[in-house]
Amino acid sequence: MPAASLAQLTLAAHSRQPAAMNALAQALVRAGQPEQALAWYARGAAAGDVTARIEAGRLLAYGIGCAVDLRQALTHWEAAERQGAAQAGYLLATCAVTNDPLALEPQAVARLHAAAAAGYPPALRALAVLHGRIDHPHQQQRCVSLLERAAAAGDAPAAALLAERLLRGEGVPAQPEAAARLLQQLQQVGVAALPAVHVAPPDGADDSSPERVRFTPRAMPTRRHAAPLIEEHAAVLSADECRLLILLAQPHLRASQVVDPDDALTHRTPIRTSRGATLDPVLEDFAARVAQARLAACAQLPLTHAEPLSVLCYAPGEHYRAHRDYLPAARVAADRPAAGNRLRTVCVYLNAVEAGGQTDFPVAGVSVQPRAGSVVSFDNLHADSRPDPDSLHAGLPVVAGTKWLGTLWMRQQRYRDW
């Protein structure tokens, strides 16, 4: 933004009018000056402005222009919630996903419902995804209805999820013409087509509801190997959750890199020929955090131990040669050393690959076939924290179709701020 424009906004902001202060703060964020933006949002928040409270909370929660201060962020959001801001309740619910590693606390669920009832599009979408996990016609229809409301309000991810359901007859009779219209509109705004994802609703109608959100898998895992421990978990994520993670990653895909054990830096290398995206926490929404909490539960660890989710896309012929996930000491020392090394890896298959793309463990003699919504988890360290070289694994070349894979690397101790 030209300096003259910022100067004009600054002059207007000195009137102490909330709209003027917020306009300046927004411009400062766009200009790469989040520290100054936070100062102006804080002034607006102190004056009781709802928008300023929400935005100041976002900067504080994500550590943008400041150190992370979750307590102060929650204070701002709670004040905005008392003023009737649906977005504030949604943010509070999103933040609460990490409070309990086993389930979402009832207050967070209630906040999500309240935000959806107020018509806040991301809350409508998130609630739709929760309904979509439940294997009952009423819940499936409710999922579609909520996606329709969110899409009508301009929520592009909801429109993309809705288009897939209309195309494939999930929750409603197939409506290919309506799906085609939606897909065309999405393409015009830069939303790429999704791969086919076929996953039956993972939760039974008898023991699940959108009011009771559990993270732990319903079924016991299948142990494929004892040392290192390798387990398969069936039907962890729903089709909507798989599609949502792909949607969040698609705009950010870049050529994948790997950590060099010699210099602890990341490099582009023929060892790994996929494209990938790391979901910075600021990109995550409620449903994406719940999906990650489900993945973390497969490792029997809280989501706060996880590095940011990595989403990979492999085209035919692409692969990831045999490698190990534990980090060299220099990399651990450079990136939150108190969190320790990568204790476990959790990989979720986001679609079914037409041919190839297995996860292969050559030392253990185990090969895992990609199945949409299912997870393979494995240990990278011995019980005494020494790296386990037998955790060697590879992503075999994709022969036909594409392969979408989400990966959470779980550290030994807390890695995330929340």
Secondary structure as the mmCIF struct_conf table of DSSP 4:
data_model
#
loop_
_struct_conf.conf_type_id
_struct_conf.id
_struct_conf.beg_label_comp_id
_struct_conf.beg_label_asym_id
_struct_conf.beg_label_seq_id
_struct_conf.end_label_comp_id
_struct_conf.end_label_asym_id
_struct_conf.end_label_seq_id
HELX_RH_AL_P HELX_RH_AL_P1 ALA A 3 ALA A 13
TURN_TY1_P TURN_TY1_P1 HIS A 14 SER A 15
HELX_RH_AL_P HELX_RH_AL_P2 PRO A 18 ARG A 30
TURN_TY1_P TURN_TY1_P2 ALA A 31 GLY A 32
HELX_RH_AL_P HELX_RH_AL_P3 PRO A 34 ALA A 46
TURN_TY1_P TURN_TY1_P3 ALA A 47 GLY A 48
HELX_RH_AL_P HELX_RH_AL_P4 VAL A 50 TYR A 62
TURN_TY1_P TURN_TY1_P4 GLY A 63 GLY A 63
BEND BEND1 ILE A 64 CYS A 66
HELX_RH_AL_P HELX_RH_AL_P5 LEU A 70 ARG A 82
TURN_TY1_P TURN_TY1_P5 GLN A 83 GLY A 84
HELX_RH_AL_P HELX_RH_AL_P6 ALA A 86 CYS A 95
HELX_RH_3T_P HELX_RH_3T_P1 ALA A 96 THR A 98
BEND BEND2 ASN A 99 ASN A 99
BEND BEND3 PRO A 101 LEU A 102
STRN STRN1 ALA A 103 ALA A 103
HELX_RH_AL_P HELX_RH_AL_P7 PRO A 106 ALA A 117
TURN_TY1_P TURN_TY1_P6 ALA A 118 GLY A 119
HELX_RH_AL_P HELX_RH_AL_P8 PRO A 121 GLY A 132
TURN_TY1_P TURN_TY1_P7 ARG A 133 ARG A 133
STRN STRN2 ILE A 134 ASP A 135
BEND BEND4 HIS A 136 HIS A 136
HELX_RH_AL_P HELX_RH_AL_P9 PRO A 137 ALA A 152
TURN_TY1_P TURN_TY1_P8 ALA A 153 GLY A 154
HELX_RH_AL_P HELX_RH_AL_P10 ALA A 156 ARG A 168
TURN_TY1_P TURN_TY1_P9 GLY A 169 GLY A 169
BEND BEND5 GLU A 170 VAL A 172
HELX_RH_AL_P HELX_RH_AL_P11 PRO A 176 GLN A 188
TURN_TY1_P TURN_TY1_P10 VAL A 189 GLY A 190
HELX_LH_PP_P HELX_LH_PP_P1 ALA A 192 ALA A 196
STRN STRN3 ASP A 203 GLY A 204
TURN_TY1_P TURN_TY1_P11 ALA A 205 ASP A 206
BEND BEND6 ASP A 207 ASP A 207
STRN STRN4 SER A 209 SER A 209
TURN_TY1_P TURN_TY1_P12 PRO A 210 GLU A 211
STRN STRN5 ARG A 212 ARG A 212
STRN STRN6 ARG A 214 ARG A 214
BEND BEND7 THR A 216 THR A 216
BEND BEND8 ARG A 218 ALA A 219
HELX_LH_PP_P HELX_LH_PP_P2 MET A 220 PRO A 221
STRN STRN7 THR A 222 HIS A 225
TURN_TY1_P TURN_TY1_P13 ALA A 226 LEU A 229
STRN STRN8 ILE A 230 HIS A 233
BEND BEND9 ALA A 234 ALA A 235
BEND BEND10 LEU A 237 LEU A 237
HELX_RH_AL_P HELX_RH_AL_P12 ALA A 239 ALA A 249
HELX_RH_3T_P HELX_RH_3T_P2 GLN A 250 HIS A 252
STRN STRN9 ARG A 254 ALA A 255
STRN STRN10 VAL A 258 VAL A 259
TURN_TY1_P TURN_TY1_P14 PRO A 261 ASP A 263
STRN STRN11 THR A 266 HIS A 267
TURN_TY1_P TURN_TY1_P15 PRO A 270 ILE A 271
STRN STRN12 ARG A 272 ARG A 272
STRN STRN13 ARG A 275 THR A 278
HELX_RH_3T_P HELX_RH_3T_P3 PRO A 281 LEU A 283
HELX_RH_AL_P HELX_RH_AL_P13 PHE A 286 CYS A 298
TURN_TY1_P TURN_TY1_P16 ALA A 299 GLN A 300
BEND BEND11 LEU A 301 LEU A 301
HELX_RH_3T_P HELX_RH_3T_P4 LEU A 303 HIS A 305
STRN STRN14 ALA A 306 ALA A 306
HELX_LH_PP_P HELX_LH_PP_P3 GLU A 307 LEU A 309
STRN STRN15 SER A 310 TYR A 314
TURN_TY1_P TURN_TY1_P17 PRO A 316 GLY A 317
STRN STRN16 TYR A 320 HIS A 323
BEND BEND12 TYR A 326 TYR A 326
HELX_LH_PP_P HELX_LH_PP_P4 LEU A 327 PRO A 328
HELX_RH_AL_P HELX_RH_AL_P14 ALA A 329 ALA A 334
BEND BEND13 ASP A 335 ASP A 335
HELX_RH_3T_P HELX_RH_3T_P5 PRO A 337 ALA A 339
BEND BEND14 ASN A 341 ASN A 341
STRN STRN17 ARG A 342 TYR A 349
BEND BEND15 ASN A 351 ASN A 351
BEND BEND16 GLU A 354 GLU A 354
STRN STRN18 ALA A 355 GLY A 356
STRN STRN19 THR A 359 PHE A 361
TURN_TY1_P TURN_TY1_P18 PRO A 362 GLY A 365
STRN STRN20 VAL A 366 VAL A 368
TURN_TY1_P TURN_TY1_P19 ALA A 372 GLY A 373
STRN STRN21 VAL A 375 ASP A 379
STRN STRN22 LEU A 381 LEU A 381
TURN_TY1_P TURN_TY1_P20 ALA A 383 ASP A 384
BEND BEND17 SER A 385 SER A 385
STRN STRN23 PRO A 387 PRO A 387
HELX_RH_3T_P HELX_RH_3T_P6 PRO A 389 SER A 391
STRN STRN24 HIS A 393 GLY A 395
HELX_LH_PP_P HELX_LH_PP_P5 LEU A 396 PRO A 397
STRN STRN25 VAL A 398 ALA A 400
BEND BEND18 GLY A 401 GLY A 401
STRN STRN26 LYS A 403 ARG A 411
BEND BEND19 GLN A 412 GLN A 413
BEND BEND20 ARG A 416 ARG A 416
#
